C-alpha cells in the first residue's frame, strides 16, 4: 500500500509474503501505531520493536 511496495515485482512480493507467518505485508497504519507507542511512552527505552508479522520469530 505504499509507493515502495508498488515498485516491487509481483513474483518477488509473493516470495516475501510466503516467508511471513501471517502471510501478508504490514499496513502503513500498523507501522505508525508502533512508532506512536514509542514516541508516546516516556518510560520506553533501548528496545527494538520487530514489526514484521512474525518473520523473525
PDB file of N, CA, C, O and CB in Angstrom:
ATOM      1  N   UNK A   1       0.803  -1.205   0.000  1.00  0.00           N
ATOM      2  CA  UNK A   1       0.000   0.000   0.000  1.00  0.00           C
ATOM      3  C   UNK A   1       0.841   1.263   0.000  1.00  0.00           C
ATOM      4  O   UNK A   1       0.362   2.333   0.373  1.00  0.00           O
ATOM      5  CB  UNK A   1      -0.911   0.002   1.181  1.00  0.00           C
ATOM      6  N   UNK A   2       2.092   1.142  -0.416  1.00  0.00           N
ATOM      7  CA  UNK A   2       2.966   2.313  -0.497  1.00  0.00           C
ATOM      8  C   UNK A   2       3.652   2.324  -1.861  1.00  0.00           C
ATOM      9  O   UNK A   2       3.644   1.321  -2.575  1.00  0.00           O
ATOM     10  CB  UNK A   2       4.022   2.310   0.657  1.00  0.00           C
ATOM     11  N   UNK A   3       4.240   3.451  -2.214  1.00  0.00           N
ATOM     12  CA  UNK A   3       4.971   3.544  -3.480  1.00  0.00           C
ATOM     13  C   UNK A   3       6.133   2.556  -3.515  1.00  0.00           C
ATOM     14  O   UNK A   3       6.426   1.973  -4.558  1.00  0.00           O
ATOM     15  CB  UNK A   3       5.490   4.973  -3.696  1.00  0.00           C
ATOM     16  N   UNK A   4       6.787   2.372  -2.383  1.00  0.00           N
ATOM     17  CA  UNK A   4       7.918   1.457  -2.322  1.00  0.00           C
ATOM     18  C   UNK A   4       7.477   0.028  -2.640  1.00  0.00           C
ATOM     19  O   UNK A   4       8.135  -0.668  -3.413  1.00  0.00           O
ATOM     20  CB  UNK A   4       8.578   1.516  -0.939  1.00  0.00           C
ATOM     21  N   UNK A   5       6.377  -0.401  -2.051  1.00  0.00           N
ATOM     22  CA  UNK A   5       5.884  -1.760  -2.285  1.00  0.00           C
ATOM     23  C   UNK A   5       5.346  -1.895  -3.708  1.00  0.00           C
ATOM     24  O   UNK A   5       5.504  -2.946  -4.329  1.00  0.00           O
ATOM     25  CB  UNK A   5       4.787  -2.124  -1.260  1.00  0.00           C
ATOM     26  N   UNK A   6       4.725  -0.866  -4.218  1.00  0.00           N
ATOM     27  CA  UNK A   6       4.186  -0.904  -5.579  1.00  0.00           C
ATOM     28  C   UNK A   6       5.290  -1.108  -6.614  1.00  0.00           C
ATOM     29  O   UNK A   6       5.037  -1.633  -7.698  1.00  0.00           O
ATOM     30  CB  UNK A   6       3.422   0.385  -5.880  1.00  0.00           C
ATOM     31  N   UNK A   7       6.505  -0.696  -6.283  1.00  0.00           N
ATOM     32  CA  UNK A   7       7.625  -0.826  -7.212  1.00  0.00           C
ATOM     33  C   UNK A   7       8.204  -2.241  -7.254  1.00  0.00           C
ATOM     34  O   UNK A   7       9.014  -2.546  -8.129  1.00  0.00           O
ATOM     35  CB  UNK A   7       8.711   0.152  -6.836  1.00  0.00           C
ATOM     36  N   UNK A   8       7.807  -3.100  -6.332  1.00  0.00           N
ATOM     37  CA  UNK A   8       8.325  -4.472  -6.273  1.00  0.00           C
ATOM     38  C   UNK A   8       7.534  -5.349  -7.240  1.00  0.00           C
ATOM     39  O   UNK A   8       6.304  -5.297  -7.269  1.00  0.00           O
ATOM     40  CB  UNK A   8       8.243  -5.042  -4.820  1.00  0.00           C
ATOM     41  N   UNK A   9       8.240  -6.153  -8.028  1.00  0.00           N
ATOM     42  CA  UNK A   9       7.556  -7.081  -8.940  1.00  0.00           C
ATOM     43  C   UNK A   9       6.654  -8.014  -8.149  1.00  0.00           C
ATOM     44  O   UNK A   9       6.978  -8.380  -7.019  1.00  0.00           O
ATOM     45  CB  UNK A   9       8.580  -7.897  -9.769  1.00  0.00           C
ATOM     46  N   UNK A  10       5.541  -8.397  -8.723  1.00  0.00           N
ATOM     47  CA  UNK A  10       4.550  -9.224  -8.031  1.00  0.00           C
ATOM     48  C   UNK A  10       5.124 -10.572  -7.606  1.00  0.00           C
ATOM     49  O   UNK A  10       4.818 -11.040  -6.509  1.00  0.00           O
ATOM     50  CB  UNK A  10       3.338  -9.441  -8.923  1.00  0.00           C
ATOM     51  N   UNK A  11       5.945 -11.210  -8.436  1.00  0.00           N
ATOM     52  CA  UNK A  11       6.519 -12.507  -8.066  1.00  0.00           C
ATOM     53  C   UNK A  11       7.469 -12.376  -6.878  1.00  0.00           C
ATOM     54  O   UNK A  11       7.511 -13.253  -6.016  1.00  0.00           O
ATOM     55  CB  UNK A  11       7.257 -13.122  -9.260  1.00  0.00           C
ATOM     56  N   UNK A  12       8.221 -11.297  -6.833  1.00  0.00           N
ATOM     57  CA  UNK A  12       9.126 -11.052  -5.706  1.00  0.00           C
ATOM     58  C   UNK A  12       8.314 -10.773  -4.446  1.00  0.00           C
ATOM     59  O   UNK A  12       8.637 -11.272  -3.368  1.00  0.00           O
ATOM     60  CB  UNK A  12      10.082  -9.866  -6.010  1.00  0.00           C
ATOM     61  N   UNK A  13       7.265  -9.977  -4.587  1.00  0.00           N
ATOM     62  CA  UNK A  13       6.397  -9.667  -3.451  1.00  0.00           C
ATOM     63  C   UNK A  13       5.788 -10.948  -2.872  1.00  0.00           C
ATOM     64  O   UNK A  13       5.707 -11.096  -1.653  1.00  0.00           O
ATOM     65  CB  UNK A  13       5.281  -8.688  -3.876  1.00  0.00           C
ATOM     66  N   UNK A  14       5.365 -11.866  -3.730  1.00  0.00           N
ATOM     67  CA  UNK A  14       4.782 -13.123  -3.253  1.00  0.00           C
ATOM     68  C   UNK A  14       5.804 -13.965  -2.492  1.00  0.00           C
ATOM     69  O   UNK A  14       5.458 -14.596  -1.493  1.00  0.00           O
ATOM     70  CB  UNK A  14       4.222 -13.924  -4.429  1.00  0.00           C
ATOM     71  N   UNK A  15       7.051 -13.983  -2.948  1.00  0.00           N
ATOM     72  CA  UNK A  15       8.099 -14.721  -2.234  1.00  0.00           C
ATOM     73  C   UNK A  15       8.334 -14.140  -0.845  1.00  0.00           C
ATOM     74  O   UNK A  15       8.574 -14.876   0.112  1.00  0.00           O
ATOM     75  CB  UNK A  15       9.407 -14.705  -3.035  1.00  0.00           C
ATOM     76  N   UNK A  16       8.263 -12.825  -0.742  1.00  0.00           N
ATOM     77  CA  UNK A  16       8.414 -12.172   0.562  1.00  0.00           C
ATOM     78  C   UNK A  16       7.249 -12.550   1.466  1.00  0.00           C
ATOM     79  O   UNK A  16       7.453 -12.921   2.621  1.00  0.00           O
ATOM     80  CB  UNK A  16       8.498 -10.633   0.404  1.00  0.00           C
ATOM     81  N   UNK A  17       6.033 -12.457   0.946  1.00  0.00           N
ATOM     82  CA  UNK A  17       4.830 -12.759   1.724  1.00  0.00           C
ATOM     83  C   UNK A  17       4.832 -14.207   2.210  1.00  0.00           C
ATOM     84  O   UNK A  17       4.397 -14.481   3.328  1.00  0.00           O
ATOM     85  CB  UNK A  17       3.574 -12.489   0.889  1.00  0.00           C
ATOM     86  N   UNK A  18       5.314 -15.132   1.388  1.00  0.00           N
ATOM     87  CA  UNK A  18       5.370 -16.547   1.777  1.00  0.00           C
ATOM     88  C   UNK A  18       6.259 -16.779   2.996  1.00  0.00           C
ATOM     89  O   UNK A  18       6.069 -17.761   3.713  1.00  0.00           O
ATOM     90  CB  UNK A  18       5.873 -17.387   0.614  1.00  0.00           C
ATOM     91  N   UNK A  19       7.210 -15.909   3.240  1.00  0.00           N
ATOM     92  CA  UNK A  19       8.117 -16.049   4.381  1.00  0.00           C
ATOM     93  C   UNK A  19       7.544 -15.475   5.671  1.00  0.00           C
ATOM     94  O   UNK A  19       8.067 -15.742   6.753  1.00  0.00           O
ATOM     95  CB  UNK A  19       9.428 -15.375   4.075  1.00  0.00           C
ATOM     96  N   UNK A  20       6.479 -14.693   5.567  1.00  0.00           N
ATOM     97  CA  UNK A  20       5.880 -14.033   6.727  1.00  0.00           C
ATOM     98  C   UNK A  20       4.799 -14.940   7.306  1.00  0.00           C
ATOM     99  O   UNK A  20       3.869 -15.307   6.587  1.00  0.00           O
ATOM    100  CB  UNK A  20       5.288 -12.640   6.340  1.00  0.00           C
ATOM    101  N   UNK A  21       4.890 -15.312   8.581  1.00  0.00           N
ATOM    102  CA  UNK A  21       3.914 -16.231   9.174  1.00  0.00           C
ATOM    103  C   UNK A  21       2.449 -15.813   9.016  1.00  0.00           C
ATOM    104  O   UNK A  21       1.589 -16.680   8.859  1.00  0.00           O
ATOM    105  CB  UNK A  21       4.211 -16.382  10.618  1.00  0.00           C
ATOM    106  N   UNK A  22       2.143 -14.526   9.053  1.00  0.00           N
ATOM    107  CA  UNK A  22       0.736 -14.131   8.912  1.00  0.00           C
ATOM    108  C   UNK A  22       0.342 -13.940   7.446  1.00  0.00           C
ATOM    109  O   UNK A  22      -0.788 -13.550   7.153  1.00  0.00           O
ATOM    110  CB  UNK A  22       0.472 -12.841   9.691  1.00  0.00           C
ATOM    111  N   UNK A  23       1.265 -14.213   6.529  1.00  0.00           N
ATOM    112  CA  UNK A  23       1.022 -14.256   5.084  1.00  0.00           C
ATOM    113  C   UNK A  23       0.480 -12.965   4.466  1.00  0.00           C
ATOM    114  O   UNK A  23      -0.379 -12.989   3.584  1.00  0.00           O
ATOM    115  CB  UNK A  23       0.075 -15.347   4.793  1.00  0.00           C
ATOM    116  N   UNK A  24       1.001 -11.849   4.951  1.00  0.00           N
ATOM    117  CA  UNK A  24       0.644 -10.573   4.321  1.00  0.00           C
ATOM    118  C   UNK A  24       1.687  -9.533   4.699  1.00  0.00           C
ATOM    119  O   UNK A  24       2.418  -9.695   5.676  1.00  0.00           O
ATOM    120  CB  UNK A  24      -0.785 -10.107   4.752  1.00  0.00           C
ATOM    121  N   UNK A  25       1.748  -8.474   3.919  1.00  0.00           N
ATOM    122  CA  UNK A  25       2.616  -7.347   4.239  1.00  0.00           C
ATOM    123  C   UNK A  25       1.930  -6.465   5.268  1.00  0.00           C
ATOM    124  O   UNK A  25       0.703  -6.452   5.366  1.00  0.00           O
ATOM    125  CB  UNK A  25       2.969  -6.535   2.966  1.00  0.00           C
ATOM    126  N   UNK A  26       2.699  -5.751   6.011  1.00  0.00           N
ATOM    127  CA  UNK A  26       2.144  -4.839   7.002  1.00  0.00           C
ATOM    128  C   UNK A  26       1.537  -3.610   6.348  1.00  0.00           C
ATOM    129  O   UNK A  26       1.991  -3.149   5.301  1.00  0.00           O
ATOM    130  CB  UNK A  26       3.215  -4.423   7.993  1.00  0.00           C
ATOM    131  N   UNK A  27       0.521  -3.104   6.980  1.00  0.00           N
ATOM    132  CA  UNK A  27      -0.131  -1.885   6.518  1.00  0.00           C
ATOM    133  C   UNK A  27       0.591  -0.686   7.143  1.00  0.00           C
ATOM    134  O   UNK A  27       1.017  -0.764   8.295  1.00  0.00           O
ATOM    135  CB  UNK A  27      -1.658  -1.884   6.886  1.00  0.00           C
ATOM    136  N   UNK A  28       0.736   0.413   6.410  1.00  0.00           N
ATOM    137  CA  UNK A  28       1.400   1.586   6.982  1.00  0.00           C
ATOM    138  C   UNK A  28       0.818   2.021   8.328  1.00  0.00           C
ATOM    139  O   UNK A  28       1.552   2.504   9.190  1.00  0.00           O
ATOM    140  CB  UNK A  28       1.318   2.732   6.014  1.00  0.00           C
ATOM    141  N   UNK A  29      -0.479   1.855   8.512  1.00  0.00           N
ATOM    142  CA  UNK A  29      -1.077   2.251   9.799  1.00  0.00           C
ATOM    143  C   UNK A  29      -0.575   1.368  10.938  1.00  0.00           C
ATOM    144  O   UNK A  29      -0.463   1.830  12.074  1.00  0.00           O
ATOM    145  CB  UNK A  29      -2.614   2.179   9.722  1.00  0.00           C
ATOM    146  N   UNK A  30      -0.270   0.100  10.646  1.00  0.00           N
ATOM    147  CA  UNK A  30       0.264  -0.789  11.684  1.00  0.00           C
ATOM    148  C   UNK A  30       1.661  -0.343  12.108  1.00  0.00           C
ATOM    149  O   UNK A  30       1.999  -0.380  13.290  1.00  0.00           O
ATOM    150  CB  UNK A  30       0.301  -2.248  11.182  1.00  0.00           C
ATOM    151  N   UNK A  31       2.451   0.070  11.156  1.00  0.00           N
ATOM    152  CA  UNK A  31       3.792   0.561  11.461  1.00  0.00           C
ATOM    153  C   UNK A  31       3.700   1.859  12.255  1.00  0.00           C
ATOM    154  O   UNK A  31       4.432   2.056  13.225  1.00  0.00           O
ATOM    155  CB  UNK A  31       4.608   0.774  10.163  1.00  0.00           C
ATOM    156  N   UNK A  32       2.800   2.740  11.839  1.00  0.00           N
ATOM    157  CA  UNK A  32       2.677   4.022  12.540  1.00  0.00           C
ATOM    158  C   UNK A  32       2.197   3.840  13.976  1.00  0.00           C
ATOM    159  O   UNK A  32       2.565   4.628  14.847  1.00  0.00           O
ATOM    160  CB  UNK A  32       1.719   4.941  11.789  1.00  0.00           C
ATOM    161  N   UNK A  33       1.384   2.819  14.242  1.00  0.00           N
ATOM    162  CA  UNK A  33       0.964   2.545  15.623  1.00  0.00           C
ATOM    163  C   UNK A  33       2.172   2.185  16.494  1.00  0.00           C
ATOM    164  O   UNK A  33       2.256   2.600  17.650  1.00  0.00           O
ATOM    165  CB  UNK A  33      -0.078   1.400  15.655  1.00  0.00           C
ATOM    166  N   UNK A  34       3.095   1.419  15.937  1.00  0.00           N
ATOM    167  CA  UNK A  34       4.301   1.053  16.686  1.00  0.00           C
ATOM    168  C   UNK A  34       5.156   2.276  16.974  1.00  0.00           C
ATOM    169  O   UNK A  34       5.671   2.433  18.081  1.00  0.00           O
ATOM    170  CB  UNK A  34       5.118   0.013  15.913  1.00  0.00           C
ATOM    171  N   UNK A  35       5.307   3.134  15.988  1.00  0.00           N
ATOM    172  CA  UNK A  35       6.083   4.366  16.170  1.00  0.00           C
ATOM    173  C   UNK A  35       5.420   5.254  17.218  1.00  0.00           C
ATOM    174  O   UNK A  35       6.097   5.808  18.084  1.00  0.00           O
ATOM    175  CB  UNK A  35       6.225   5.130  14.829  1.00  0.00           C
ATOM    176  N   UNK A  36       4.112   5.389  17.142  1.00  0.00           N
ATOM    177  CA  UNK A  36       3.373   6.209  18.096  1.00  0.00           C
ATOM    178  C   UNK A  36       3.560   5.683  19.519  1.00  0.00           C
ATOM    179  O   UNK A  36       3.718   6.469  20.453  1.00  0.00           O
ATOM    180  CB  UNK A  36       1.879   6.243  17.732  1.00  0.00           C
ATOM    181  N   UNK A  37       3.544   4.368  19.689  1.00  0.00           N
ATOM    182  CA  UNK A  37       3.746   3.761  21.005  1.00  0.00           C
ATOM    183  C   UNK A  37       5.095   4.184  21.592  1.00  0.00           C
ATOM    184  O   UNK A  37       5.184   4.549  22.764  1.00  0.00           O
ATOM    185  CB  UNK A  37       3.664   2.220  20.908  1.00  0.00           C
ATOM    186  N   UNK A  38       6.133   4.132  20.771  1.00  0.00           N
ATOM    187  CA  UNK A  38       7.467   4.509  21.240  1.00  0.00           C
ATOM    188  C   UNK A  38       7.518   5.996  21.600  1.00  0.00           C
ATOM    189  O   UNK A  38       8.048   6.369  22.647  1.00  0.00           O
ATOM    190  CB  UNK A  38       8.524   4.185  20.166  1.00  0.00           C
ATOM    191  N   UNK A  39       6.971   6.828  20.740  1.00  0.00           N
ATOM    192  CA  UNK A  39       7.035   8.277  20.963  1.00  0.00           C
ATOM    193  C   UNK A  39       6.210   8.723  22.157  1.00  0.00           C
ATOM    194  O   UNK A  39       6.588   9.661  22.860  1.00  0.00           O
ATOM    195  CB  UNK A  39       6.567   9.009  19.731  1.00  0.00           C
ATOM    196  N   UNK A  40       5.095   8.063  22.389  1.00  0.00           N
ATOM    197  CA  UNK A  40       4.201   8.472  23.467  1.00  0.00           C
ATOM    198  C   UNK A  40       4.655   7.975  24.839  1.00  0.00           C
ATOM    199  O   UNK A  40       4.232   8.513  25.862  1.00  0.00           O
ATOM    200  CB  UNK A  40       2.809   7.973  23.185  1.00  0.00           C
ATOM    201  N   UNK A  41       5.506   6.959  24.868  1.00  0.00           N
ATOM    202  CA  UNK A  41       5.872   6.298  26.098  1.00  0.00           C
ATOM    203  C   UNK A  41       7.209   6.820  26.637  1.00  0.00           C
ATOM    204  O   UNK A  41       8.264   6.408  26.154  1.00  0.00           O
ATOM    205  CB  UNK A  41       5.938   4.796  25.879  1.00  0.00           C
ATOM    206  N   UNK A  42       7.184   7.700  27.609  1.00  0.00           N
ATOM    207  CA  UNK A  42       8.416   8.263  28.173  1.00  0.00           C
ATOM    208  C   UNK A  42       9.289   7.213  28.859  1.00  0.00           C
ATOM    209  O   UNK A  42      10.503   7.390  28.956  1.00  0.00           O
ATOM    210  CB  UNK A  42       8.073   9.356  29.162  1.00  0.00           C
ATOM    211  N   UNK A  43       8.695   6.139  29.328  1.00  0.00           N
ATOM    212  CA  UNK A  43       9.440   5.134  30.066  1.00  0.00           C
ATOM    213  C   UNK A  43      10.044   4.067  29.145  1.00  0.00           C
ATOM    214  O   UNK A  43      10.799   3.209  29.603  1.00  0.00           O
ATOM    215  CB  UNK A  43       8.537   4.480  31.092  1.00  0.00           C
ATOM    216  N   UNK A  44       9.727   4.116  27.898  1.00  0.00           N
ATOM    217  CA  UNK A  44      10.212   3.147  26.914  1.00  0.00           C
ATOM    218  C   UNK A  44      11.600   3.558  26.442  1.00  0.00           C
ATOM    219  O   UNK A  44      11.775   4.651  25.903  1.00  0.00           O
ATOM    220  CB  UNK A  44       9.234   3.038  25.712  1.00  0.00           C
ATOM    221  N   UNK A  45      12.598   2.678  26.642  1.00  0.00           N
ATOM    222  CA  UNK A  45      13.962   2.994  26.213  1.00  0.00           C
ATOM    223  C   UNK A  45      14.673   1.756  25.689  1.00  0.00           C
ATOM    224  O   UNK A  45      14.399   0.634  26.114  1.00  0.00           O
ATOM    225  CB  UNK A  45      14.758   3.605  27.367  1.00  0.00           C
ATOM    226  N   UNK A  46      15.583   1.982  24.765  1.00  0.00           N
ATOM    227  CA  UNK A  46      16.560   0.996  24.355  1.00  0.00           C
ATOM    228  C   UNK A  46      16.071  -0.339  23.838  1.00  0.00           C
ATOM    229  O   UNK A  46      16.704  -1.360  24.105  1.00  0.00           O
ATOM    230  CB  UNK A  46      17.400   0.746  25.443  1.00  0.00           C
ATOM    231  N   UNK A  47      14.999  -0.370  23.127  1.00  0.00           N
ATOM    232  CA  UNK A  47      14.499  -1.624  22.593  1.00  0.00           C
ATOM    233  C   UNK A  47      14.260  -1.508  21.099  1.00  0.00           C
ATOM    234  O   UNK A  47      14.088  -0.417  20.555  1.00  0.00           O
ATOM    235  CB  UNK A  47      13.216  -2.037  23.305  1.00  0.00           C
ATOM    236  N   UNK A  48      14.255  -2.662  20.455  1.00  0.00           N
ATOM    237  CA  UNK A  48      13.888  -2.751  19.046  1.00  0.00           C
ATOM    238  C   UNK A  48      12.545  -3.457  18.980  1.00  0.00           C
ATOM    239  O   UNK A  48      12.377  -4.543  19.535  1.00  0.00           O
ATOM    240  CB  UNK A  48      14.984  -3.509  18.200  1.00  0.00           C
ATOM    241  N   UNK A  49      11.610  -2.851  18.315  1.00  0.00           N
ATOM    242  CA  UNK A  49      10.310  -3.487  18.124  1.00  0.00           C
ATOM    243  C   UNK A  49      10.311  -4.107  16.732  1.00  0.00           C
ATOM    244  O   UNK A  49      10.423  -3.403  15.728  1.00  0.00           O
ATOM    245  CB  UNK A  49       9.123  -2.458  18.297  1.00  0.00           C
ATOM    246  N   UNK A  50      10.188  -5.418  16.681  1.00  0.00           N
ATOM    247  CA  UNK A  50      10.119  -6.118  15.402  1.00  0.00           C
ATOM    248  C   UNK A  50       8.686  -6.045  14.900  1.00  0.00           C
ATOM    249  O   UNK A  50       7.810  -6.749  15.401  1.00  0.00           O
ATOM    250  CB  UNK A  50      10.594  -7.603  15.535  1.00  0.00           C
ATOM    251  N   UNK A  51       8.457  -5.221  13.942  1.00  0.00           N
ATOM    252  CA  UNK A  51       7.123  -5.040  13.372  1.00  0.00           C
ATOM    253  C   UNK A  51       7.144  -5.690  11.987  1.00  0.00           C
ATOM    254  O   UNK A  51       7.152  -5.010  10.961  1.00  0.00           O
ATOM    255  CB  UNK A  51       6.716  -3.501  13.293  1.00  0.00           C
ATOM    256  N   UNK A  52       7.152  -7.037  11.987  1.00  0.00           N
ATOM    257  CA  UNK A  52       7.383  -7.763  10.737  1.00  0.00           C
ATOM    258  C   UNK A  52       6.462  -8.965  10.538  1.00  0.00           C
ATOM    259  O   UNK A  52       6.782  -9.868   9.764  1.00  0.00           O
ATOM    260  CB  UNK A  52       8.803  -8.223  10.686  1.00  0.00           C
ATOM    261  N   UNK A  53       5.341  -8.984  11.218  1.00  0.00           N
ATOM    262  CA  UNK A  53       4.380 -10.070  11.032  1.00  0.00           C
ATOM    263  C   UNK A  53       4.873 -11.429  11.495  1.00  0.00           C
ATOM    264  O   UNK A  53       4.346 -12.460  11.075  1.00  0.00           O
ATOM    265  CB  UNK A  53       4.008 -10.159   9.602  1.00  0.00           C
ATOM    266  N   UNK A  54       5.879 -11.437  12.357  1.00  0.00           N
ATOM    267  CA  UNK A  54       6.414 -12.689  12.885  1.00  0.00           C
ATOM    268  C   UNK A  54       7.555 -13.263  12.067  1.00  0.00           C
ATOM    269  O   UNK A  54       7.979 -14.391  12.321  1.00  0.00           O
ATOM    270  CB  UNK A  54       5.328 -13.696  12.973  1.00  0.00           C
ATOM    271  N   UNK A  55       8.061 -12.525  11.099  1.00  0.00           N
ATOM    272  CA  UNK A  55       9.134 -13.012  10.231  1.00  0.00           C
ATOM    273  C   UNK A  55      10.363 -13.444  11.018  1.00  0.00           C
ATOM    274  O   UNK A  55      11.013 -14.420  10.644  1.00  0.00           O
ATOM    275  CB  UNK A  55       9.520 -11.941   9.235  1.00  0.00           C
ATOM    276  N   UNK A  56      10.696 -12.749  12.088  1.00  0.00           N
ATOM    277  CA  UNK A  56      11.923 -13.044  12.850  1.00  0.00           C
ATOM    278  C   UNK A  56      11.683 -13.859  14.105  1.00  0.00           C
ATOM    279  O   UNK A  56      12.541 -13.902  14.987  1.00  0.00           O
ATOM    280  CB  UNK A  56      12.603 -11.767  13.227  1.00  0.00           C
ATOM    281  N   UNK A  57      10.545 -14.497  14.198  1.00  0.00           N
ATOM    282  CA  UNK A  57      10.273 -15.327  15.384  1.00  0.00           C
ATOM    283  C   UNK A  57      11.181 -16.534  15.358  1.00  0.00           C
ATOM    284  O   UNK A  57      11.124 -17.369  16.261  1.00  0.00           O
ATOM    285  CB  UNK A  57       8.782 -15.770  15.441  1.00  0.00           C
TER     286      UNK A  57
END
